[in-house]
């Protein structure tokens, strides 16, 4: 089994869906001007020359934005430069990119059978300036001469250029790769044959699914925690998570097959609203109401469409579609269970004390230590954790610090009836609802 697949650095791609993504990137009907999207590269071999045709956001390259660290160019120090470049007419931007090319070429790794190749810029095409609220389509091509008898090629680029979807064209069983973090493709056989097997694809998509829950899926994390804080008992939690899983699996499969499609402008606010509903219901509900299973199932259908938008970035491999879909879902479920397990460990001692355990002093000291650690990490913001979490540390550290503080209060007031629910579960649910409400406003109006 290929190591690159095992570590989840690359995945197979469904050609028809990735082509659809390319057309979507070209028309740019929904992509906002400051949104960071993957670049798409098509590799072809003609005689003794290998050529790469790339669709990308040239303005972000020229501006020097590190695309591995941002999702919105407005959040960068180069935002003004980026906006100025977007306003340039095509000929001017083409000239700017041609001047920038030596710098970009230095960040491209290209080799044939282990021999380094020098990429040469062959074409740059920029569309006219259109709606400034939408991304502008640009493309460039580069080529390199192959050594005589070359059998394979490897390609990748610097992590600062962002994710690259790399597709081999015009050969049987072509290579498809999702290269991020400066990853280099595996050796791509020039004659084809690098398409992943069903088992490899299944394994590939597990980390992809997990990654889109932890750490990327903050809205899905909050929804799962909303389910958790209704009741920490196993049966109601299992029922809720199972219904949610079944529902999002259905719509994910239907959307991936092209039978269901809703724009993100509708799906994303509704997902945020589902977080608010579930969290607010926790305030007055003490168990699963007769309508909550149906509500969770309905919201699960929405979240499945949200996962489908993720898969829309890189598609599913045509020959191993089922294996990829199952692998992605397994990864999602492992991610959800991981979130539940972490939160259970966070509140476990407070729950035990609330249920009559007699280790108050030790539990209180433990929560005090955890609280101090969470606050310290949020303030110090270690670079390694930022890289792993793909967010500032406080995004995770501050909520955990809040939970630890609430658990300490719950332990102190353990003699009050239902202390854990009133002092931990309800305040946590209200905080989740507040974040969800902000996301609703942000996704509709901002």
Protein Blocks (a to p, Z undefined) as FASTA:
>chain_A
ZZklmnopaccddfklmmmmmmmmmnommbcfkbccddddddddehjaccddddddfklm
mnopafklbcbfklpmklmmmmmmmmpcfklmmmmmmmmmmmmmmmpccdeehiacdddd
fbdcddddddfkbccdddddddddddehiabdcddddfklopaddddehiahiaddddee
hiacddddfkgjiaccfklmmmmmmmmmmmmmmmmlmmlmmmmmmmmmmpccfklmmmmm
mmmmmmmmmmmmmmmnopaccdfklmmmmmmmmmmmmmmmmmmpgbdcfklmmmmmmmmm
mmmmmmmmmmmmnopafklmmmmmmmmmmmmmmmmmmmmmmmmmmmmmmmmmmnopaclm
mmmmmmmmmmmmmmmmmmnopaklmmmnopafklmmmmmmmmmmmmmmmmmmmmpghklm
mmmmmmmmmmmmmmmmmmmmmmmmZZ
